[in-house]
Amino acid sequence: MEQAIGQYVLYRLLLQRVDPTRKVYLAVTNLVYDQLFSEPIGEVVISDLPLQLVVIDIENVEVIQWIPAQTIGTS
């Protein structure tokens, strides 16, 4: 998770300078989401970092969930 979040933040920072209208999403499999992002540390990352997630079921090749960036203090 640490490496993926770092890469996500770096891409987001660079794209803000080059193409500020473009949005960056972090795509994770449903297994990764269930194991990491649904745990307390993952919930902190999702709520405190402006992180946009796409949860994908790779067996059925479909998007299961879009999780937009949340601002601190919102639910």
C-alpha positions in Angstrom: 0.0 0.0 0.0 2.8 2.4 0.8 4.4 2.2 -2.6 1.0 2.5 -4.4 0.0 5.5 -2.3 3.3 7.2 -2.9 3.1 6.7 -6.7 -0.5 7.9 -6.7 0.4 11.1 -4.8 3.4 11.7 -7.2 1.2 11.3 -10.3 -1.5 13.6 -8.9 1.1 16.3 -8.1 2.6 16.1 -11.5 -0.7 16.1 -13.3 -1.8 19.2 -11.4 0.9 21.1 -13.2 0.5 19.6 -16.6 -3.2 19.0 -16.9 -5.1 20.2 -13.8 -8.5 19.0 -15.1 -7.4 15.4 -15.2 -8.3 13.2 -12.3 -6.1 10.3 -11.0 -7.6 7.1 -9.7 -5.9 4.3 -7.8 -7.3 1.0 -9.1 -7.2 -2.0 -6.8 -8.6 -5.4 -6.9 -11.5 -6.4 -4.7 -9.2 -8.7 -2.8 -6.7 -5.8 -2.1 -9.6 -3.5 -1.1 -11.0 -6.1 1.3 -7.6 -6.9 2.8 -6.2 -3.4 3.1 -8.6 -0.5 2.5 -11.4 -1.9 4.6 -9.1 -2.3 7.6 -8.6 0.7 10.0 -5.4 1.9 8.4 -6.9 1.8 4.9 -10.0 3.7 6.1 -7.6 6.4 7.5 -5.9 6.6 4.1 -9.2 6.9 2.3 -10.6 9.5 4.6 -7.6 11.7 5.2 -5.8 11.6 1.8 -7.7 13.0 -1.2 -7.6 9.5 -2.7 -9.9 8.3 -5.5 -10.3 4.6 -5.7 -11.7 2.2 -8.3 -12.3 -1.3 -7.0 -12.1 -3.9 -9.7 -13.2 -7.6 -9.9 -10.5 -9.1 -12.1 -12.3 -12.4 -12.5 -15.4 -10.8 -14.0 -13.5 -7.9 -15.5 -15.8 -5.2 -14.1 -15.7 -2.2 -11.9 -17.3 -3.0 -8.5 -17.1 0.4 -6.8 -15.9 4.0 -7.4 -14.8 5.7 -4.3 -14.4 9.5 -4.8 -11.9 11.6 -2.8 -13.3 12.7 0.5 -12.3 15.8 2.3 -11.4 15.6 6.0 -14.5 16.0 8.1 -17.0 14.5 5.7 -18.5 11.1 5.8 
